[in-house]
Amino acid sequence: MKREILQRIEIPDGVEMELDGNIVIVKGKSGEIKRKFNKNKIKIEKDGNNVIIENKKASKKEKRMINTIAAHIKNMIHGVKENFEYKLKVVSSHFPITVEIHGNTAIIKNFLGEKTPRKIELPSGIKTDINGGLITITSPNKELAGQAAANLERATRIRMKDRRVFQDGIFMISKAGRDI
């Protein structure tokens, strides 16, 4: 059964939002985020201090799309108010691992005693900080920060060895403010 679905999101003080066709631009004290939405039958409009996402005759697919767009916009608003923060811990039981960040490249040296360092490309738009064995990644964009943390974690994944013995690597300990 098709019915009207409407999501209303309040824009807090200190956050500006613009709509340019199907591009949503959110600005705040932490920065600016642009995102393009594919809104075939969905209408996104700004009404004063609210964003309204609606469809007059929505099916199940359009209802899911409306809720997804609303979640993305809420994450954008939260990100420009205060940055998303991911924390990773460098763990080494056999060989001491050294992690360095140069621009958008992370270099992992001496992982499992390897002679050649591992190089990982990080997305632009994030800020990284290394303090001893703790790596902190912050960004107003939740997806960029999460992807950078996942790239670092995946680069030190151990295959073909027993994980109970070889416990070296970089592991996520905090994800967007939640402890894991």
C-alpha positions as CSV (number, residue, x, y, z in Angstrom):
1,M,0.0,0.0,0.0
2,K,1.4,3.4,-1.0
3,R,1.1,6.2,1.5
4,E,2.7,9.5,2.3
5,I,6.1,9.3,4.1
6,L,7.6,12.3,5.7
7,Q,10.9,12.8,7.6
8,R,11.6,16.1,9.3
9,I,15.1,16.9,10.6
10,E,15.8,20.0,12.7
11,I,18.8,22.1,11.8
12,P,20.5,23.2,15.1
13,D,22.0,26.6,15.7
14,G,25.5,27.1,14.3
15,V,24.8,24.8,11.3
16,E,24.0,26.1,7.8
17,M,22.4,23.9,5.1
18,E,22.0,24.6,1.4
19,L,20.2,22.6,-1.3
20,D,21.6,22.8,-4.8
21,G,19.5,20.5,-6.9
22,N,20.3,17.0,-5.6
23,I,23.4,18.2,-3.7
24,V,23.1,18.9,0.0
25,I,25.8,21.2,1.5
26,V,26.1,21.4,5.3
27,K,28.5,23.9,7.0
28,G,29.5,24.2,10.6
29,K,32.3,25.0,12.9
30,S,34.2,21.8,12.1
31,G,34.0,22.2,8.3
32,E,31.8,21.7,5.3
33,I,30.4,18.5,3.8
34,K,28.8,18.1,0.3
35,R,26.9,15.0,-0.7
36,K,25.0,14.2,-3.8
37,F,21.7,12.2,-3.3
38,N,19.9,10.2,-6.0
39,K,16.4,11.4,-5.4
40,N,14.3,10.0,-8.2
41,K,10.8,10.3,-6.6
42,I,11.9,11.8,-3.3
43,K,11.5,15.5,-2.5
44,I,14.1,17.2,-0.3
45,E,13.4,20.8,0.7
46,K,14.5,23.2,3.4
47,D,11.7,24.8,5.4
48,G,13.0,27.5,7.8
49,N,15.0,25.6,10.4
50,N,14.0,22.1,9.2
51,V,14.8,19.8,6.3
52,I,11.8,17.9,5.0
53,I,12.3,14.6,3.1
54,E,9.0,13.3,1.6
55,N,7.2,11.3,-1.0
56,K,3.4,11.5,-1.5
57,K,3.0,7.9,-2.7
58,A,5.9,5.9,-1.3
59,S,6.5,2.2,-1.7
60,K,8.7,0.1,0.6
61,K,11.8,1.0,-1.6
62,E,11.1,4.7,-1.4
63,K,10.5,4.5,2.4
64,R,13.9,2.8,2.8
65,M,15.5,5.5,0.7
66,I,13.9,8.3,2.7
67,N,15.2,6.8,6.0
68,T,18.6,6.4,4.5
69,I,18.8,10.0,3.3
70,A,17.6,11.2,6.7
71,A,20.3,9.2,8.4
72,H,23.0,10.6,6.1
73,I,21.8,14.2,6.7
74,K,21.8,13.6,10.5
75,N,25.4,12.3,10.3
76,M,26.4,15.3,8.2
77,I,24.9,17.7,10.8
78,H,26.5,15.9,13.7
79,G,29.9,15.9,11.9
80,V,30.0,19.6,11.2
81,K,29.0,20.3,14.9
82,E,31.7,18.1,16.3
83,N,34.1,15.8,14.4
84,F,33.8,12.0,14.4
85,E,36.7,10.4,16.1
86,Y,38.1,6.9,15.5
87,K,40.9,5.5,17.7
88,L,43.2,2.6,16.8
89,K,45.8,0.8,18.9
90,V,49.1,-0.4,17.6
91,V,49.8,-3.9,19.1
92,S,53.1,-5.7,18.7
93,S,54.1,-8.8,20.5
94,H,57.0,-10.1,18.3
95,F,58.4,-7.1,16.4
96,P,58.0,-3.4,17.4
97,I,55.8,-1.7,14.7
98,T,56.4,1.9,13.7
99,V,53.6,3.9,12.1
100,E,54.3,7.2,10.3
101,I,51.9,9.6,8.5
102,H,53.2,11.6,5.6
103,G,50.4,13.6,3.9
104,N,47.8,11.2,2.8
105,T,50.1,8.1,3.1
106,A,50.6,6.0,6.2
107,I,53.8,4.0,6.4
108,I,53.9,0.9,8.6
109,K,57.5,-0.3,9.3
110,N,58.8,-3.6,10.7
111,F,55.4,-5.3,10.7
112,L,56.2,-9.0,11.6
113,G,59.8,-8.2,10.8
114,E,59.2,-7.4,7.2
115,K,62.1,-5.5,5.5
116,T,59.9,-3.4,3.1
117,P,57.4,-1.0,4.8
118,R,53.7,-1.2,4.0
119,K,52.2,2.0,2.5
120,I,48.5,2.8,2.8
121,E,46.7,5.6,1.0
122,L,44.4,7.5,3.3
123,P,41.4,9.6,2.0
124,S,41.9,13.4,2.0
125,G,39.8,15.4,4.4
126,I,40.9,13.6,7.6
127,K,43.2,14.6,10.4
128,T,45.5,11.9,12.0
129,D,47.4,12.1,15.2
130,I,49.9,9.5,16.5
131,N,50.6,9.4,20.2
132,G,52.7,6.5,21.2
133,G,50.8,3.3,20.4
134,L,47.5,5.2,19.8
135,I,46.3,6.5,16.4
136,T,43.5,9.1,16.4
137,I,41.6,9.9,13.2
138,T,39.1,12.8,13.1
139,S,37.0,14.2,10.4
140,P,33.6,15.9,10.0
141,N,32.7,13.2,7.4
142,K,31.9,9.9,9.2
143,E,32.5,7.8,6.1
144,L,36.0,9.2,5.4
145,A,37.1,8.7,9.0
146,G,35.7,5.2,9.1
147,Q,37.3,4.3,5.7
148,A,40.7,5.6,6.9
149,A,40.5,3.5,10.1
150,A,39.4,0.4,8.1
151,N,42.3,0.9,5.7
152,L,44.9,1.0,8.5
153,E,43.3,-2.1,10.2
154,R,43.1,-4.1,7.0
155,A,46.7,-3.3,6.0
156,T,47.9,-5.3,9.1
157,R,45.6,-8.2,8.8
158,I,47.4,-11.5,9.2
159,R,46.6,-14.4,6.9
160,M,48.0,-18.0,6.9
161,K,49.2,-17.7,10.5
162,D,47.6,-18.6,13.8
163,R,46.0,-15.4,15.2
164,R,46.3,-16.7,18.7
165,V,50.1,-16.7,18.4
166,F,50.6,-13.7,16.0
167,Q,48.7,-10.9,17.7
168,D,50.5,-8.0,16.0
169,G,48.5,-5.4,14.1
170,I,46.5,-2.2,14.3
171,F,43.1,-2.6,15.8
172,M,40.1,-0.3,16.2
173,I,39.3,0.4,19.9
174,S,36.8,3.3,19.5
175,K,34.4,3.9,16.6
176,A,32.8,7.4,16.3
177,G,32.7,7.8,20.0
178,R,31.7,4.3,21.0
179,D,34.1,1.8,22.5
180,I,34.4,-1.5,20.8
